Amino acid sequence: MPFEDVVLKGLASDGGLFIPEEIPSLPHNWAERWRRLSFADLAYEVLSLYVSPSEIPPADLKAIIDRSYSTFRHSSIAPLYPLAPSQNLHLLELFHGPTFAFKDVALQFLGNLFEYFLVRRNASSDTHSPHHLTVIGATSGDTGSAAIYGLRGKKDVSVFILHPKGRVSPIQEAQMTTVLDANVHNLAVEGTFDDCQDMVKALFADPETNAVHNLGAVNSINWARILAQITYYFHAYFSMINSPSFKSGDKVRFVVPTGNFGDVLAGYFAKQMGLPIEKLVVATNENDILDRFWKSGWYEKKPVHGEAAKGGLASDGAEAHEDGAKATLSPAMDINVSSNFERLLWFLVYQGSPANSLQSRREEAGKQVKSWLNELKTNGGFGVSPEILRAAKVDFESERISDVATIETIRDFYNAPSQSDTMQSNGDSVLQPLTNGHSSQKAKYILDPHSAIGVAASLLSMTRAPPPSTHHISLATAHPAKFASAVQLALGETEGFDFEKEVLPAEFVGLERKERRVRAVGKEEGLEGIRRIIGEEVKAEARR
């Protein structure tokens, strides 16, 4: 299927996920040619291996990439920060985009891809009815704001984001609803996040709605999001090997806090392409279906309900989920099933198949994954063979981090003795007051709860792969100000801690007082009310 169709559809017609026909190998002498490239230039080299010039001419692809990362606050886009130099622990800061979360890296690119393909289609169309994409998504906070900032003002695209009314953090709600572009529509739904998600799924499953509005997806199942994230593994690797602390023969591990498996899957593709990653460490919170898989070979739901499901902080967007996920201090990772995991399963079966022909191996992988997913749906889980589990352990390890350990990690790294005298710049990151995520020499680094899970998992990984011969790069997925209540819980009683001075970015000051545009949807309106609102707003946009 053409890349354009994959991007615009998001999901295959049979409900499956798209994967590339093959994972490209790196070109000759790639390390020397790429090691000094900027993030945008590196993205161009990586993405060019997947996107044919016949689909997007090189000059156009370069322009899309440059436009996507011009919105970031840091010149390096994703700087590498020496969090604990004596332990070779580094933090890949992915929160320098417009919404202060890692999802900006992919969604800024995806938004520009949507616009590029639609404008091109309309320019070559001889019909009077233009191609128009209606993007619909549900969010508990982070995905919604990143999608809105990636799609705001884009030609021929409307975006509708459903969030549970009164159940997202004040900062996340303000980030979404203060965007006043005509093509952005925030719907505050009376109910839970699960109610919002069910409505979105129902709309995608409705042939009539799809035919009328041409629905598109922006969540992590869209292949273009995985593709865009591959770049920062290469960028971090080059930042690492260019630093004085890296010695010839040293190994590199990436530690990734993850729920839906998309972020760490991008690292898997980078490793399969040839990037010398020693291991990818999957870091989960107490919703640990992935950690249990790597420990046992069983992928099964363990839903919790009632008191056992309670936890986290509602002010940071946490809530008990009807599907049985536990509410934690890291709500973006509160999942019961990882939606991208089936992509890895396909490759594990495909690569281990004894079949002679390429087509036979593909068919075998597809049938096996479909069978496993049917077991998951029917029985709540499935087990893989010892051979598949061994194959999964070649590239991955895993750790489970509790809420208690998350708070302790935030506290420990804030209160840690300064290592500034041993820190050496790698050319990307600088020490400065924490107005954009860093700490001063007086106050140590402040982690958001998701990033803290990655750091805690890194410390556990070091017991198996210790310094000085191994470097750990832990992904920092959000700015601490986005999860203010968890940070306050960890550090509020620490002498001298001041959230507004040390954490709150200038961009967030006064955000909650800005003009908003949001439409409330009552419980009685239900799915039909959502469908009616989409129709009204899309028609109104067309008249402007």
C-alpha angles and dihedrals in degrees: 000000000000117000090239093059092045091054096046096043097043092186128050117247091249092053094258129127127252122243130178116266088237138001107243122234121233117262124252114285091006095150095057095040095047106034096092098038123121118248092258094048090047090050089054092053094047097043092046088066089062104032117065117226086230088065099041117012112233095247091052093048090050091050092049091051094046091049092048096056098037087086095064121106097217121067091222092051091212110028123193113233123200098231098171109003095181088060096040089242115152132180121219104211108214098166102086095100128100096281098036094243136106091246090076090072090066103027097053087056094043092051091054091046091054091051094045095052095044095047090049092049092050093047091056096039120106093196127097091227109082124217108256130180123210111201115200126185143160122221144179087204121289103060092047096055093044091049092048094049090047094051105032112126095003116149118250093004129109120188126202117187120188118202130173107260112250093359103097126077116271092244094050092047091049092048090056103038099043091064102101101182111137094238094055119089124182116196117194103204122201103236138039134316087259089059090053092047092049091053092051092049090049091052092051090048092052110093093199094054091047092049094049100040105023096228123218133191130224102178123108094278089075105101092218090065092055090045094053092050094057089076097067093058089059092043092051092047092053092045087053099048091044091057122095091238093066116090129192109274095024117139128226128216125187118211115200128190103214146166108169094031096234097116096050091041088063087057089052091056090049090051093047089051089058107270104147100240111158094203141346109222114208109213116196133178122225089301088081109167090130095048090049090052093056091044097047113009090244120119106194140144117247101186120194126200141181117010092353091060095052122101143095123068122291089208088064093048100267119146138157110265125223090224089065102259113147119241110240141169088265100058096171087068097047100118136137096201127025107232097204097045093092089067091062091045090056092055093046091056094040094051093046097046117118092207115125102218126065092228093051091052091050092049092047091051092048094049094047094049091047090051092050092049091050088053090050091052096043103034103020095247150010141217128229128216121266088251093057092047091050089051090051090052092055091076104018144054126174144212135189118217123195127216089251092055090045092057092044091052093051089048096044095052093046091051098038117123112264116267093184092121090061097041117108121191117242091201094260110069133048133193112244140138112300098260089118103026105291133104134232123237088262098051118039127226118305114217127198113231095258093050089046089059089057092049093048090050090049091057090052091047089054089067087067099033108026131186145284093047095039128056121202119210110194118194116236102206104180142022112255092238089069090066099037097156094057091048090048090049090053100041107018094103095044111115112253096009112143116181097196094049099039105032115017112094119220089243090064096050109107093000093125091056096055124107114278138203115200135140121217118222116200123218090245091059092060124162094334090056091053091048091050093049092050091052093048095048096045090051091048090052091051090055094053 
